[in-house]
Amino acid sequence: MKPFKEDAFPLLMKWIESEEQVTLWSGSTFTFPLTEKQLIAYQADKSQIAFSAFSNETGECIGHIAIGRINNRHQSARIGKVLIGDPAMRGKGFGEEMVREAVRFAFQHLRVHKITLGVYEQNARAIACYERIGFKKEGLLKDHARVGDGYWNMWEMGLLEV
């Protein structure tokens, strides 16, 4: 993983192809279509640390992840905007490896005690990934996001420092 830079903007804009995808990826942070203007503002936000993930084999950028809501007083942070962009790269363990690296970074470098995240209920693969890492479901937020003509529930998950 490397710091998120402007050269990754075109990939993110290419990877996010619908309102549903932008919501799955970012909650309410971004709107569809994803634009360079939105990404410039996001990159300038100093309350978070965003990363691009690269394949060790090819050197290609394959994903994105961020650590935000860093709270030194409460020693907590939130992982978000987790995405393996190329559909051909999904299901191969890259997302889990990326989240594990972000967790390691947050515990070791940010010195947090707890990491949280939110994941929409229908994203079963992401939920399973987070549970393998050790995240626990802490509560279900009903009708948390309006998408299209319906609403999505979101699981709040947490992981404590070991």
Number of C-alpha atoms within 10 A of each C-alpha: 18 11 14 17 13 12 9 16 19 13 16 23 17 12 19 19 13 13 16 15 14 22 21 22 21 16 19 11 11 16 15 14 14 20 14 14 10 14 19 13 9 15 17 9 12 9 12 18 18 24 21 21 25 17 13 9 6 8 9 10 19 25 26 27 25 20 24 22 16 19 13 12 7 10 15 22 25 21 23 23 23 23 26 25 20 14 9 9 14 14 11 9 11 18 24 19 14 22 21 17 15 22 24 14 14 25 20 12 9 17 15 21 17 18 24 22 21 23 24 21 16 13 12 11 10 17 19 13 17 22 15 12 14 14 19 17 18 12 12 16 15 12 12 14 17 13 13 9 5 8 12 17 17 21 21 18 21 21 21 14 14 6
